Amino acid sequence: MNGVELCKKIRIKDRISIIHALTGYSNHYGLLESRTAGFDDFFVKPVKLDVIFRAAQDAFEKLARWKFSDLGLT
C-alpha cells in the first residue's frame, strides 16, 4: 500500500485527522493526487526540520480547537 492509499483508508475511518505527505518524488500530478486523497499538507524531501515542526505544531493547535466537547459532539 502506498501513502495515497493509506491516506484514503485513514480518511474513511477518521475524517478529522490531520495527515501530512512527505515524498522524495514530486510533480504537479503527485501534489494533486495527494490533495485529492485527503492529505492536509505536502512536503518534498529534503525538508527542513523547522518546517516539519511548524506543521506539527499547527496540527496540534488545530486539533485542540476541534475538541469534540467544544463542538457539542461528546
Contact map, one row per residue, 1 for C-alpha under 8 A:
11101100000000000000000000000000000000000000000000000000000000000000000000
11111100000000000000000000000000000000000000000000000000000000000000000000
11111110000000000000100000000000000000000000000000000000000000000000000000
01111111000000000000000000000000110010000000000000000000000000000000000000
11111111100000000000000000000000000010000000000000000000000000000000000000
11111111110000000000000000000000000000000000000000000000000000000000000000
00111111111000000010000000000000000011100000000000000000000000000000000000
00011111111100000000000000000000000011000000000000000000000000000000000000
00001111111110000000000000000000000000000000000000000000000000000000000000
00000111111111101000000000000000000000000000000000000000000000000000000000
00000011111111111000000000000000000001000000000000000000000000000000000000
00000001111111100000000000000000000000000000000000000000000000000000000000
00000000111111100000000000000000000000000000000000000000000000000000000000
00000000011111111000000000000000000000000000000000000000000000000000000000
00000000011111111000000000000000000000000000000000000000000000000000000000
00000000001001111100000000000000000000000000000000000000000000000000000000
00000000011001111110000000000000000000000000000000000000000000000000000000
00000000000000011111000000000000000000110000000000000000001000000000000000
00000010000000001111100000000000000001111000000000000000000000000000000000
00000000000000000111110000000000000000111110000000000000000000000000000000
00100000000000000011111000000000010000111110000000000000000000000000000000
00000000000000000001111100000000000000000111100000000000000000000000000000
00000000000000000000111111000000000000000111100000000000000000000000000000
00000000000000000000011111000000000000000001110000000000000000000000000000
00000000000000000000001111100000000000000001100000000000000000000000000000
00000000000000000000001111110110000000000001000000000000000000000000000000
00000000000000000000000011111110000000000000000000000000000000000000000000
00000000000000000000000001111111000000000000000000000000000000000000000000
00000000000000000000000000111111100000000000000000000000000000000000000000
00000000000000000000000001111111110000000000000000000000000000000000000000
00000000000000000000000001111111111000000100000000000000000000000000000000
00000000000000000000000000011111111100000000000000000000000000000000000000
00010000000000000000000000001111111110000000000000000000000000000000000000
00010000000000000000100000000111111111100100000000000000000000000000000000
00000000000000000000000000000011111111111000000000000000000000000000000000
00000000000000000000000000000001111111100000000000000000000000000000000000
00011011000000000000000000000000111111100000000000000000000000000000000000
00000011001000000010000000000000011111110000000000000000000000000000000000
00000010000000000111100000000000011111111100000000000000000000000000000000
00000000000000000111100000000000001001111100000000000000000000000000000000
00000000000000000011100000000000001000111110000000000000000000000000000000
00000000000000000001111000000010010000111111000000000000000000000000000000
00000000000000000001111000000000000000001111101000000000000000000000000000
00000000000000000000011111000000000000000111111000000000000000000000000000
00000000000000000000011110000000000000000011111000000000000000000000000000
00000000000000000000000100000000000000000001111100000000000000000000000000
00000000000000000000000000000000000000000011111110110000000000000000000000
00000000000000000000000000000000000000000000011111110000000000000000000000
00000000000000000000000000000000000000000000001111111000000000000000000000
00000000000000000000000000000000000000000000000111111100000000000000000000
00000000000000000000000000000000000000000000001111111110000000000000000000
00000000000000000000000000000000000000000000001111111111000000000000000000
00000000000000000000000000000000000000000000000011111111100000000000000000
00000000000000000000000000000000000000000000000001111111110000000000000000
00000000000000000000000000000000000000000000000000111111111000000000000000
00000000000000000000000000000000000000000000000000011111111100000000000000
00000000000000000000000000000000000000000000000000001111111110000000000000
00000000000000000000000000000000000000000000000000000111111111000000000000
00000000000000000100000000000000000000000000000000000011111111100000000000
00000000000000000000000000000000000000000000000000000001111111110000000000
00000000000000000000000000000000000000000000000000000000111111111000000000
00000000000000000000000000000000000000000000000000000000011111111100000000
00000000000000000000000000000000000000000000000000000000001111111110000000
00000000000000000000000000000000000000000000000000000000000111111110000000
00000000000000000000000000000000000000000000000000000000000011111110010000
00000000000000000000000000000000000000000000000000000000000001111111011000
00000000000000000000000000000000000000000000000000000000000000111111111000
00000000000000000000000000000000000000000000000000000000000000000111111111
00000000000000000000000000000000000000000000000000000000000000000011111111
00000000000000000000000000000000000000000000000000000000000000001111111110
00000000000000000000000000000000000000000000000000000000000000000111111111
00000000000000000000000000000000000000000000000000000000000000000001111111
00000000000000000000000000000000000000000000000000000000000000000001111111
00000000000000000000000000000000000000000000000000000000000000000001101111
